[in-house]
């Protein structure tokens, strides 16, 4: 009797260990880093490959682990009940229920799952071979269970279709980047913040249209081909750009893109005699793109064509603006200045906490560099935002409040807003922060 009792006690604790194994394995295999497991598999780690294979068939994995866990838990409960009844009679059922609940909760659930959450990758790699064998052994049973579950889902009208995997993974990446903002200590120079901004910008490339970051036609430096050759050469040489669109008769009639390198080569061929210059040989074929292209598509197109400059046109073929490879790269890494760039940020902080902003500064630049969250779906620049929200062409001196700022119109050129004063509104006065309200007359 004593020997049988000791055997039953030992068997009970063995079942408790198996229960802890199933509980910890389930948590580890579901919590392990997908990206890290993928990289380790690419490096030849066979255990990581097993982890990835198990996660690809989630129904079989969860079914096998739950089946094993329930088998050992029920067996442990039955064994403990039998032992307690032998020792205490009918009251042993209550003792067994209480004792098994406490032991299973602490040692077979909380402890293994907590450890698995603390070390998910390490534990997943350790248990993957054993779990693979268990899932294979239980596969006939779990297959039938899955069929039964699917049938119940259909009867209840529940769909098992998964959400778009690509979108879900991208949202997971965005969440990881935002989480990094709360856990990473930034360097004195803001390196952590800049890194997060770059990662967010990369994810946004496929969602942002080129029109959001283009240089509008009004700000594009262009060359009139009908001018005398010496004046054309003079304009190109005094420009800070290496590529300039060339038009004839009308700015919408772009006939080519002049390149300073090609122009210098032609001048050398002519021994510096501008009158002998063949302008056509100094130009590249213009590349026209639609305004609907995304930054990601345009970046890939730049790489395929090995070009850095494109001209945007609308549905009628009219010139809208230009975009360069540098513009897209700046959308990712921030402003890139070279020795020819004129460093004009367009935003001047004031001692009173306000900002003097050029009307053509883009909202995407403001949101990224200043950490603001103004919407940019229907307009690209700060001037466009004011026109959209006010539904009018404001006069100098007029003020508006919306999206948490007060906007004072400082300068205007014809119908274009050229200079604005932006003053952040106090947090307690933000009841109308997202609604347009005119201040004064």
C-alpha positions as CSV (number, residue, x, y, z in Angstrom):
1,X,0.0,0.0,0.0
2,X,2.8,2.4,0.9
3,X,4.7,1.6,-2.3
4,X,1.6,2.1,-4.4
5,X,0.9,5.5,-2.7
6,X,4.5,6.6,-3.3
7,X,4.3,5.6,-7.0
8,X,1.0,7.5,-7.4
9,X,2.6,10.6,-5.8
10,X,5.6,10.4,-8.1
11,X,3.4,9.9,-11.1
12,X,1.3,12.9,-10.1
13,X,4.3,15.2,-10.1
14,X,5.6,13.7,-13.4
15,X,2.2,14.7,-14.9
16,X,2.6,18.1,-13.3
17,X,5.9,18.5,-15.1
18,X,4.4,17.5,-18.4
19,X,1.6,20.1,-17.9
20,X,4.2,22.8,-17.3
21,X,6.0,21.7,-20.4
22,X,2.9,22.0,-22.6
23,X,1.9,25.4,-21.0
24,X,5.4,26.9,-21.4
25,X,5.8,25.5,-24.9
26,X,2.5,27.0,-26.1
27,X,3.4,30.5,-24.8
28,X,7.0,30.4,-26.1
29,X,6.1,29.2,-29.6
30,X,3.5,31.9,-30.0
31,X,5.5,34.7,-28.4
32,X,8.9,34.0,-30.1
33,X,10.0,36.8,-32.4
34,X,9.0,36.0,-36.0
35,X,11.7,38.2,-37.4
36,X,14.5,36.7,-35.3
37,X,13.4,33.1,-36.0
38,X,13.3,33.9,-39.8
39,X,16.8,35.4,-39.7
40,X,18.1,32.4,-37.7
41,X,16.6,30.0,-40.2
42,X,18.3,31.9,-43.0
43,X,21.5,31.4,-41.1
44,X,21.0,27.7,-41.1
45,X,19.6,27.1,-37.6
46,X,17.5,23.9,-37.9
47,X,15.7,24.5,-34.6
48,X,14.5,27.9,-35.8
49,X,13.3,26.2,-39.0
50,X,11.2,23.8,-36.9
51,X,9.8,26.7,-34.9
52,X,8.7,28.5,-38.1
53,X,7.2,25.3,-39.5
54,X,5.2,24.8,-36.4
55,X,3.9,28.3,-36.5
56,X,2.9,28.0,-40.1
57,X,0.3,25.3,-39.1
58,X,-1.2,27.0,-36.0
59,X,-4.2,24.8,-35.9
60,X,-2.1,21.6,-35.6
61,X,0.3,23.3,-33.1
62,X,-2.4,24.7,-30.8
63,X,-4.5,21.5,-31.1
64,X,-1.6,19.2,-30.3
65,X,-0.4,21.2,-27.3
66,X,-3.9,21.7,-25.9
67,X,-4.7,18.0,-26.3
68,X,-1.5,17.0,-24.5
69,X,-2.1,19.6,-21.8
70,X,-5.6,18.5,-21.1
71,X,-4.7,14.8,-21.1
72,X,-2.1,15.3,-18.4
73,X,-4.1,17.8,-16.4
74,X,-7.2,15.5,-16.3
75,X,-5.0,12.5,-15.5
76,X,-3.3,14.4,-12.7
77,X,-6.7,15.4,-11.3
78,X,-8.1,11.9,-11.5
79,X,-5.0,10.4,-9.8
80,X,-5.0,13.0,-7.0
81,X,-8.7,12.4,-6.4
82,X,-8.1,8.7,-6.2
83,X,-5.3,9.2,-3.6
84,X,-7.2,11.7,-1.5
85,X,-10.3,9.4,-1.4
86,X,-8.2,6.5,-0.2
87,X,-6.7,8.8,2.5
88,X,-9.8,10.9,3.6
89,X,-12.8,9.2,2.1
90,X,-15.4,11.3,0.4
91,X,-14.0,14.6,1.7
92,X,-10.8,13.7,-0.2
93,X,-12.6,15.0,-3.4
94,X,-12.6,18.5,-2.0
95,X,-9.0,18.3,-0.9
96,X,-8.0,17.0,-4.3
97,X,-9.8,19.7,-6.1
98,X,-8.3,22.5,-4.0
99,X,-4.8,21.0,-4.0
100,X,-4.6,20.2,-7.7
101,X,-6.0,23.6,-8.6
102,X,-3.3,25.4,-6.5
103,X,-0.4,23.2,-7.8
104,X,-1.5,23.3,-11.4
105,X,-2.1,27.1,-11.3
106,X,1.3,27.9,-9.7
107,X,3.7,25.2,-11.1
108,X,2.0,24.2,-14.4
109,X,0.6,27.5,-15.6
110,X,1.9,30.7,-14.0
111,X,5.6,29.7,-13.5
112,X,6.2,28.1,-17.0
113,X,4.2,30.8,-18.9
114,X,6.0,33.6,-17.0
115,X,9.4,32.1,-17.8
116,X,8.3,31.6,-21.5
117,X,7.3,35.2,-21.7
118,X,10.7,36.3,-20.3
119,X,12.7,34.0,-22.6
120,X,10.4,33.1,-25.6
121,X,13.1,32.7,-28.2
122,X,15.4,30.5,-26.1
123,X,12.6,28.3,-24.9
124,X,11.0,28.0,-28.3
125,X,14.2,26.7,-29.8
126,X,14.7,24.3,-26.9
127,X,11.2,22.7,-27.1
128,X,10.7,22.8,-30.9
129,X,12.0,19.2,-31.7
130,X,9.9,17.6,-28.9
131,X,6.8,19.6,-29.8
132,X,7.2,18.7,-33.5
133,X,7.1,15.0,-32.5
134,X,4.1,15.5,-30.2
135,X,2.2,17.4,-32.9
136,X,3.0,14.6,-35.4
137,X,1.7,11.9,-33.1
138,X,-1.5,13.8,-32.2
139,X,-2.1,14.9,-35.8
140,X,-4.8,12.3,-36.6
141,X,-6.8,13.4,-33.5
142,X,-6.2,17.2,-34.0
143,X,-7.2,16.9,-37.7
144,X,-10.6,15.5,-36.7
145,X,-11.0,18.1,-33.9
146,X,-10.2,20.9,-36.5
147,X,-12.9,19.6,-38.8
148,X,-15.4,19.6,-36.0
149,X,-14.4,23.1,-35.0
150,X,-14.8,24.3,-38.6
151,X,-18.2,22.7,-38.8
152,X,-19.3,24.5,-35.6
153,X,-17.9,27.8,-37.0
154,X,-19.9,27.4,-40.2
155,X,-23.1,26.6,-38.3
156,X,-22.6,29.7,-36.2
157,X,-21.8,31.9,-39.2
158,X,-18.2,32.6,-38.1
159,X,-15.6,33.2,-40.8
160,X,-12.1,31.8,-40.4
161,X,-10.7,34.1,-43.1
162,X,-7.6,35.9,-41.9
163,X,-7.0,39.6,-42.2
164,X,-4.6,40.8,-44.9
165,X,-1.3,39.4,-43.7
166,X,0.8,42.1,-45.3
167,X,-1.2,44.9,-43.7
168,X,-1.2,43.1,-40.3
169,X,2.6,42.7,-40.5
170,X,3.1,46.4,-41.4
171,X,0.9,47.5,-38.5
172,X,3.0,45.2,-36.2
173,X,6.1,47.0,-37.4
174,X,4.5,50.4,-36.8
175,X,3.6,49.3,-33.3
176,X,7.1,48.1,-32.6
177,X,8.5,51.4,-33.8
178,X,6.1,53.4,-31.6
179,X,6.9,51.1,-28.7
180,X,10.6,51.8,-29.2
181,X,9.7,55.5,-28.6
182,X,8.7,54.7,-25.0
183,X,11.5,52.3,-24.2
184,X,14.6,53.7,-25.8
185,X,16.6,56.5,-24.2
186,X,17.4,59.1,-26.8
187,X,20.9,60.4,-27.3
188,X,21.7,64.1,-26.7
189,X,21.6,64.7,-30.5
190,X,18.2,63.0,-30.9
191,X,19.6,60.0,-32.7
192,X,16.8,57.7,-31.4
193,X,14.1,60.1,-32.6
194,X,15.7,60.4,-36.0
195,X,15.9,56.7,-36.4
196,X,12.3,56.2,-35.6
197,X,11.3,58.9,-38.0
198,X,13.3,57.2,-40.8
199,X,11.6,53.9,-40.1
200,X,8.2,55.4,-40.1
201,X,9.0,57.2,-43.4
202,X,10.1,53.9,-45.0
203,X,6.8,52.3,-44.1
204,X,4.9,55.3,-45.5
205,X,6.5,55.2,-49.0
206,X,3.9,52.9,-50.5
207,X,1.0,55.1,-49.2
208,X,2.3,58.6,-50.1
209,X,1.7,60.0,-53.6
210,X,4.6,61.8,-55.3
211,X,2.5,65.0,-55.5
212,X,2.9,65.3,-51.7
213,X,6.6,66.0,-51.9
214,X,7.0,67.3,-55.5
215,X,8.4,70.7,-56.3
216,X,5.5,72.6,-57.7
217,X,5.8,74.1,-61.2
218,X,5.8,77.6,-59.7
219,X,9.0,76.8,-57.9
220,X,10.7,74.9,-60.7
221,X,13.6,76.6,-62.3
222,X,13.1,76.1,-66.1
223,X,15.0,77.2,-69.2
224,X,13.3,78.8,-72.2
225,X,14.8,77.3,-75.4
226,X,13.7,80.3,-77.4
227,X,16.3,82.4,-75.7
228,X,19.7,83.2,-77.2
229,X,22.3,80.4,-76.5
230,X,24.6,82.6,-74.5
231,X,21.8,83.5,-72.1
232,X,20.8,79.8,-71.7
233,X,24.4,78.9,-70.9
234,X,24.5,81.7,-68.4
235,X,21.3,80.7,-66.7
236,X,22.5,77.0,-66.4
237,X,25.9,78.0,-65.0
238,X,24.4,80.3,-62.4
239,X,21.8,77.7,-61.3
240,X,22.3,75.5,-58.2
241,X,20.7,72.5,-60.0
242,X,22.4,70.0,-62.3
243,X,19.2,69.2,-64.2
244,X,16.8,71.8,-65.6
245,X,13.6,71.3,-67.7
246,X,13.7,73.1,-71.1
247,X,10.5,74.4,-72.7
248,X,9.6,76.0,-76.0
249,X,6.7,78.3,-76.7
250,X,4.9,77.3,-73.5
251,X,6.1,76.1,-70.1
252,X,3.8,73.1,-70.5
253,X,5.7,72.1,-73.7
254,X,8.8,70.4,-72.1
255,X,11.2,69.4,-74.9
256,X,14.0,68.0,-72.7
257,X,16.0,68.2,-69.5
258,X,19.3,70.0,-69.8
259,X,22.2,68.4,-67.8
260,X,25.2,70.6,-66.8
261,X,27.6,67.8,-67.4
262,X,26.3,67.3,-71.0
263,X,26.4,71.1,-71.5
264,X,30.0,71.3,-70.4
265,X,30.9,68.4,-72.8
266,X,29.3,70.3,-75.7
267,X,31.0,73.5,-74.8
268,X,34.3,71.7,-74.9
269,X,33.5,70.2,-78.3
270,X,32.8,73.7,-79.5
271,X,36.1,75.0,-77.9
272,X,34.0,77.4,-75.8
273,X,32.2,79.0,-78.7
274,X,28.6,79.2,-77.5
275,X,27.3,80.1,-81.0
276,X,28.3,76.6,-82.2
277,X,26.5,74.9,-79.3
278,X,24.0,72.2,-80.2
279,X,21.4,72.5,-77.4
280,X,19.7,69.2,-78.3
281,X,23.0,67.3,-77.6
282,X,23.1,68.9,-74.1
283,X,19.6,67.7,-73.2
284,X,18.2,64.4,-72.0
285,X,14.8,63.0,-73.1
286,X,12.2,64.2,-70.6
287,X,10.6,61.5,-68.5
288,X,6.9,62.2,-67.7
289,X,5.1,60.5,-64.8
290,X,1.5,60.7,-63.5
291,X,0.6,62.4,-60.3
292,X,-0.9,59.1,-59.0
293,X,2.4,57.3,-58.6
294,X,3.5,56.4,-55.0
295,X,6.9,57.2,-53.6
296,X,7.7,53.5,-53.4
297,X,6.8,52.9,-57.1
298,X,8.7,56.0,-58.1
299,X,11.8,55.0,-56.2
300,X,11.8,51.6,-57.9
301,X,11.3,53.3,-61.3
302,X,14.3,55.6,-60.6
303,X,16.4,52.5,-59.8
304,X,15.2,50.6,-62.9
305,X,15.8,53.5,-65.3
306,X,18.9,54.8,-63.6
307,X,17.6,58.3,-63.6
308,X,17.3,60.9,-60.9
309,X,14.7,63.4,-62.4
310,X,11.1,63.1,-63.5
311,X,8.4,65.5,-64.6
312,X,4.9,65.2,-63.3
313,X,1.9,65.9,-65.5
314,X,-1.8,65.8,-64.9
315,X,-4.5,63.9,-66.9
316,X,-4.5,66.7,-69.5
317,X,-0.7,66.5,-69.9
318,X,-0.1,69.8,-68.2
319,X,3.0,70.3,-66.1
320,X,2.4,70.0,-62.4
321,X,5.9,69.8,-61.0
322,X,9.1,67.8,-60.8
323,X,10.4,65.1,-58.5
324,X,14.0,63.9,-58.0
325,X,15.6,60.9,-56.4
326,X,16.9,63.2,-53.7
327,X,13.4,64.3,-52.9
328,X,12.4,60.7,-52.1
329,X,15.6,60.0,-50.1
330,X,15.0,63.2,-48.1
331,X,11.5,61.9,-47.3
332,X,13.3,59.0,-45.6
333,X,16.4,60.5,-44.0
334,X,15.5,64.1,-43.7
335,X,17.0,67.2,-45.4
336,X,20.1,66.5,-47.4
337,X,22.2,69.7,-48.1
338,X,25.2,69.9,-50.4
339,X,27.6,72.7,-51.1
340,X,25.2,74.2,-53.6
341,X,22.0,74.1,-51.5
342,X,20.6,77.2,-49.9
343,X,19.8,76.2,-46.4
344,X,16.3,77.6,-46.0
345,X,14.2,75.6,-43.6
346,X,11.1,77.8,-43.9
347,X,10.4,77.6,-40.2
348,X,11.7,80.2,-37.7
349,X,11.0,79.6,-34.0
350,X,10.1,82.8,-32.1
351,X,10.9,83.7,-28.5
352,X,7.2,83.6,-27.6
353,X,6.9,80.0,-28.7
354,X,5.3,80.7,-32.1
355,X,6.7,79.9,-35.5
356,X,7.1,82.0,-38.6
357,X,6.4,79.5,-41.5
358,X,6.8,79.9,-45.2
359,X,3.5,79.2,-47.0
360,X,5.1,76.6,-49.3
361,X,6.5,74.4,-46.4
362,X,5.0,71.0,-46.7
363,X,2.9,69.5,-43.9
364,X,4.8,66.2,-44.1
365,X,8.0,68.1,-43.3
366,X,6.4,69.9,-40.4
367,X,4.9,66.7,-39.0
368,X,8.1,64.8,-39.3
369,X,10.6,67.5,-38.1
370,X,8.4,69.3,-35.5
371,X,6.5,66.2,-34.2
372,X,3.1,67.8,-35.1
373,X,0.1,65.7,-36.3
374,X,-1.7,67.9,-38.8
375,X,-3.6,66.1,-41.6
376,X,-2.2,66.2,-45.1
377,X,-4.6,64.0,-47.1
378,X,-6.3,66.9,-49.0
379,X,-3.4,69.4,-49.3
380,X,0.4,69.4,-49.3
381,X,1.5,72.8,-47.9
382,X,0.7,75.0,-44.9
383,X,-0.9,77.5,-47.3
384,X,-3.0,74.7,-48.8
385,X,-4.2,73.7,-45.2
386,X,-5.3,77.3,-44.5
387,X,-7.2,77.6,-47.8
388,X,-8.9,74.2,-47.3
389,X,-10.0,74.9,-43.7
390,X,-11.0,78.5,-44.2
391,X,-12.8,77.8,-47.5
392,X,-11.6,81.3,-48.7
393,X,-8.6,83.3,-49.8
394,X,-7.8,85.1,-46.5
395,X,-6.4,88.6,-46.3
396,X,-3.2,89.7,-44.5
397,X,-4.0,90.2,-40.8
398,X,-6.7,87.6,-40.7
399,X,-6.4,84.8,-38.1
400,X,-7.8,81.3,-37.8
401,X,-7.6,78.5,-35.2
402,X,-7.7,74.8,-36.0
403,X,-5.8,71.6,-35.4
404,X,-4.3,73.0,-32.2
405,X,-2.8,76.2,-33.7
406,X,-3.6,79.8,-34.3
407,X,-2.7,80.9,-37.9
408,X,-2.0,84.6,-38.5
409,X,-1.6,85.6,-42.2
410,X,1.5,87.8,-42.4
411,X,2.2,88.0,-46.1
412,X,0.4,87.3,-49.4
413,X,1.4,87.5,-53.0
414,X,-1.6,87.9,-55.2
415,X,-3.8,84.9,-54.1
416,X,-0.9,82.9,-52.6
417,X,-0.2,82.8,-48.9
418,X,3.5,83.3,-48.5
419,X,4.1,83.8,-44.8
420,X,2.2,82.6,-41.7
421,X,2.6,82.9,-38.0
422,X,1.7,79.6,-36.2
423,X,1.1,79.7,-32.5
424,X,0.4,76.5,-30.5
425,X,-2.8,76.7,-28.5
426,X,-2.7,75.8,-24.8
427,X,-3.9,72.2,-24.1
428,X,-6.8,73.4,-21.9
429,X,-8.0,75.5,-24.8
430,X,-8.2,72.7,-27.3
431,X,-11.9,72.1,-27.3
432,X,-12.1,73.6,-30.8
433,X,-8.6,72.4,-31.7
434,X,-9.8,70.4,-34.7
435,X,-12.4,72.8,-35.9
436,X,-11.8,76.0,-37.9
437,X,-12.6,79.2,-36.1
438,X,-11.9,82.7,-37.4
439,X,-10.3,85.1,-34.9
440,X,-11.2,88.7,-35.4
441,X,-12.2,90.2,-38.7
